[in-house]
Amino acid sequence: MAREIISTDQAPQAIGTYSQAVKVGQTVYLSGQIPLVPETMELVEGDMAAQIRRVFDNLQAVSRAAGGSLADVAKLNIFLTDLGHFALVNQVMAEYFSEPYPARAAIGVASLPKGAQVEMDGVLELGG
């Protein structure tokens, strides 16, 4: 099955040897997004809620470029440098998702690129 590379200027450009997303059939694999502002490639200013919102906005932009939306997310992985922010992630996530929610994992990590406190990646299933 052919692979299609998904790219949009509405989300941060890749800062390494990866694509923003790869579509294979009706499945889209979203690369990890940290809270970078696409226009500046700098971390968003503000509190942790602002970082979480920026990550969801970035994922949403790549999802749209792939022909879908966050409603198509089947699996979401959340990486946090402080699992104490777990409840805040749930609160902000409720602004972007409605039931049925995607499958999800929340993982505590020692550090993330550019000093970010949160990163997320996911898998979309289109047409479902």
C-alpha positions as CSV (number, residue, x, y, z in Angstrom):
1,M,0.0,0.0,0.0
2,A,1.3,3.4,-0.9
3,R,2.4,5.8,1.8
4,E,1.5,9.5,1.5
5,I,3.4,12.1,3.4
6,I,1.2,14.7,5.1
7,S,2.6,18.2,5.6
8,T,1.1,21.6,6.5
9,D,2.4,25.0,7.4
10,Q,-0.4,25.3,9.9
11,A,1.7,23.1,12.3
12,P,5.4,23.2,13.2
13,Q,7.7,21.9,10.6
14,A,9.6,18.7,11.5
15,I,12.7,19.4,13.5
16,G,14.4,16.1,12.7
17,T,14.3,13.2,10.3
18,Y,10.6,12.6,10.3
19,S,7.3,13.7,8.6
20,Q,4.4,15.5,10.3
21,A,2.3,12.5,9.5
22,V,2.2,9.5,7.2
23,K,-1.0,8.2,5.6
24,V,-1.2,4.5,4.7
25,G,-4.6,3.6,3.3
26,Q,-7.2,5.1,5.7
27,T,-4.8,5.2,8.6
28,V,-2.8,8.3,9.5
29,Y,0.1,8.2,11.9
30,L,0.7,11.6,13.5
31,S,4.2,12.4,14.6
32,G,4.8,13.8,18.1
33,Q,3.8,17.4,18.5
34,I,5.3,19.7,21.2
35,P,3.8,23.1,21.9
36,L,5.7,25.0,19.2
37,V,4.0,28.0,17.5
38,P,4.2,27.2,13.7
39,E,5.1,30.7,12.7
40,T,8.0,31.1,15.1
41,M,9.0,27.5,15.9
42,E,9.3,28.6,19.5
43,L,7.5,27.2,22.5
44,V,4.2,28.9,23.1
45,E,4.2,31.4,25.9
46,G,1.9,30.9,28.9
47,D,1.1,28.2,31.5
48,M,0.8,24.5,31.1
49,A,-2.8,24.8,29.8
50,A,-1.5,26.9,27.0
51,Q,1.1,24.3,26.2
52,I,-1.5,21.5,26.1
53,R,-3.8,23.6,23.9
54,R,-1.0,24.4,21.5
55,V,-0.2,20.7,21.1
56,F,-3.9,19.9,20.4
57,D,-4.0,22.8,17.9
58,N,-0.9,21.4,16.2
59,L,-2.4,17.9,16.0
60,Q,-5.7,19.3,14.7
61,A,-3.9,21.1,11.9
62,V,-2.0,18.0,10.8
63,S,-5.2,15.9,11.1
64,R,-7.0,18.4,8.8
65,A,-4.2,18.3,6.3
66,A,-4.7,14.5,6.2
67,G,-8.4,15.0,5.4
68,G,-9.6,14.3,9.0
69,S,-10.1,15.8,12.3
70,L,-9.4,15.1,16.0
71,A,-12.7,13.2,16.0
72,D,-10.9,10.6,13.8
73,V,-8.2,9.9,16.4
74,A,-8.3,6.3,17.4
75,K,-5.2,6.3,19.7
76,L,-3.6,9.2,21.5
77,N,-0.3,9.0,23.3
78,I,0.6,11.8,25.8
79,F,4.1,12.3,27.2
80,L,4.4,14.5,30.3
81,T,7.5,15.6,32.2
82,D,5.3,15.9,35.2
83,L,2.4,13.5,35.6
84,G,0.9,15.9,38.1
85,H,-0.5,17.7,35.0
86,F,-2.6,14.6,34.2
87,A,-5.9,16.2,35.5
88,L,-5.2,19.3,33.5
89,V,-4.7,17.3,30.3
90,N,-8.1,15.7,30.9
91,Q,-9.7,19.1,31.4
92,V,-8.2,20.6,28.3
93,M,-8.7,17.5,26.2
94,A,-12.5,17.8,26.9
95,E,-12.4,21.1,25.0
96,Y,-11.2,19.2,21.9
97,F,-12.8,15.8,22.1
98,S,-16.2,14.4,22.8
99,E,-17.4,10.9,23.3
100,P,-16.5,8.3,22.2
101,Y,-13.0,9.2,23.3
102,P,-9.9,7.7,21.7
103,A,-7.8,5.0,23.3
104,R,-5.1,6.8,25.2
105,A,-1.8,6.4,27.2
106,A,-0.2,9.0,29.4
107,I,3.5,8.4,30.0
108,G,5.8,10.2,32.4
109,V,9.2,11.1,30.7
110,A,12.4,12.7,32.0
111,S,12.6,15.4,29.3
112,L,11.2,16.4,25.9
113,P,12.6,18.3,22.9
114,K,13.2,22.1,23.3
115,G,12.4,21.8,27.0
116,A,8.7,21.2,26.4
117,Q,6.6,19.8,29.2
118,V,4.1,17.9,27.0
119,E,4.2,16.0,23.7
120,M,1.5,14.0,22.0
121,D,1.2,11.7,19.0
122,G,-1.6,9.6,17.7
123,V,-3.2,7.5,15.0
124,L,-6.2,8.6,13.0
125,E,-8.6,6.2,11.2
126,L,-10.3,8.1,8.4
127,G,-13.7,7.3,7.0
128,G,-14.9,5.5,10.1
